[in-house]
Amino acid sequence: MKRVFHPATSGTYVNEVDRAITCWMARNGLIILRLGLGVVFFWFGALKLVPGLSPAEELVRNTTYFVDPDLFLPVLAVWEMAIGLGLIVGRFMRVTLPLLFLQMAGTALPLVVLPEAVWTVFPYGLTLEGQYIIKNLVLIGAALVLGGTVRGGRLDPILSRPAITRASIGYCVLASRQSI
């Protein structure tokens, strides 16, 4: 009979390392996600404050033709920077996340308003601008994960084995599937 190695069922050093890494990711993943998302929003917003510096400037100008882009771009820049600051500081998430979701809806406008700037072949061939927009699905997913923490939600690594004590894996306590 062929033996299959699986880290979660092995009593080896590799299993302990796997547990430690998993626990570290559960403890630190949300804060790293929040800070990284905050830096991206703040940085991209700051670029929009300097005319000609943001690679998205022309796309924003062409998409928001119904308002004066010279007025809209600074407003959008400050909006994005506020989202970034809210995420970096980690406070006021109930305000920050709705601002992020509203901004994401606006970011998707070129898919409809400027299809020629987004698609090379509809519905699967994307231009660089189209890729820039579609990658926002990842940002939305990240914001949804962060939104799950506003009432104290957190990540807990779960194994199919009974609970493991703090002493065996540091600060991380793993719950069994039966306790869920």
N, C-alpha and C positions, 0 to 999 in steps of 0.2 A: 504494500500500500504506500502510495506517495504521500509524504508529509508536506503540508503547505504551511509556510511561515506567515503568521499574521501578528503584527505588533501588539494588537489589543489582547491577544490570548497568550502571548509568550511571556515567560517569567524572566526574561533575559535583561541584560543591561540595555539593549536596544529598546525594550518595552519601557523601561524607566525613563530613558531619554525622550521617547515619544510622548510619554505622559507629561514630562516636564515642559516640553515644547508646546504641547496642546494647552496646558494650563497657562503658560506664559502668554500665548496668543489670546486666550479667553480673558485674561486679566488686562491685557494692554491693547488689544485690537480695537476696541471702540474709541479709546482716546486717540490712538494713532489715526484712525479713520476720520474722526472729527477734526483733528488738527490738520491733517492733509487736505481735507475738503475745504477747510477754512482758508488755508494758504492759497489754494487754487482760486477760490472766489475773490479773495482780497487782491491777489496779484493780477488776475484778469481784469478786475474792476479798475485797479490803478492804471493799467495800460490804457484803458479807455479815456482816462483824464488827459492824456497827452496826444494831441492830434497826430495821426499817422503812425503811432506806435503799436496799436492793437491790430493784429492780423484779422480780427473780426469787424473792424470799423466799417469797411466798405459794405460788407454783408448787412450790418445793422442799418447803415444809411439807406441801402436799397430796399430793405424790408419795411422800414418805418417811414415810407414816403408820405404817409398821411399826417405826420407831425414833423416839425422842424428838427432835423437830426442834430443841428448844432445845439439845440436845447435838450434833446432827448439823450444824447450820448453822455453828457455829464451826470444826468439824473440816473441813467442806467449804471454808470461807473460807481456812483456813491451807493446805489442800491446793492450792487454786487460786493462792494467793500464792506457795507454794513452786514451783509450775510456772512462774509468772511470773518469779520470781527466777532460776530455772535457765535460762530462756530469755534473760533480760536479760544475765546474767553469761556465758552461753555455755559453761558448764562442766557436767559431769555430764549430758550430753545423753542418755546411755544409761539414766539414771534418770528424767530429766525427761520424756522423750517417752512412756515407758510410763505414767507417772502421768497425763499428758495424755490418752492413749487410754482409760485406765480412767475418767477423769472424763467424757470424751465419751460413753462407754457409759451412765453414770449420767444424763447430760443427756438422753439419748434415752428414758429410762423413761416420761415422760409420754405419749409416742406410744402406748404400750400401756396404762399404768396409769390415765391420765386422758385418754382420747380426747376427752371432751366439752370439755376445756380447750384442746385443740390443733386440732381440726377443726371447721370450720363445715359443710362438706360433704366427707365422706370420698370419695376419697383426695386431692382436689386443693384444697379450700377450707381455708385455714389461718387460725386466729386470730392475733393478735399474738404470743401465746406460742408458737404453732406455727411462726411465721416465725422467732422467736428460736431455736428448736431446730433447724430445718432449715438455717439459715445456718451451723450448726456443721459442715456438710459442707465449707465453705470452710476452717474452722480445721483440720479433719482433713487436707484436702489440703495445707495449709501445713505441718503437722507431718510429713507424709509426705515432702515436699520437703526439709525440714530433716533428717529421718532419713537421707536419702540422702547426707548430708555427714559422718556420724559417722566414716566410714573415709577421710575426705579427699576425698570427692566435691565437685565444684564445677560451676558453670555455665560453659560455653564457647559463645560465639556461633559458629554454623557457617554458612558461606556455600557456595554451590555453585561457588565459584571457588577456585583454588589459595590456599595460605596467604599471608597478608599479613604483612609484617614489622612488628616493634615500632615502628620509626621512623615508619611510615606511619599508625599508629593509636594511638600511646601505649603503655600497658602491656598492652593487649589483643592477644593473638595468636590469630588465627582459623585453625582447622585446615580443611583441605579435607575434603570428604565421603569421599574415598578413604582418608584416614588413620584413619577410625573403624573 
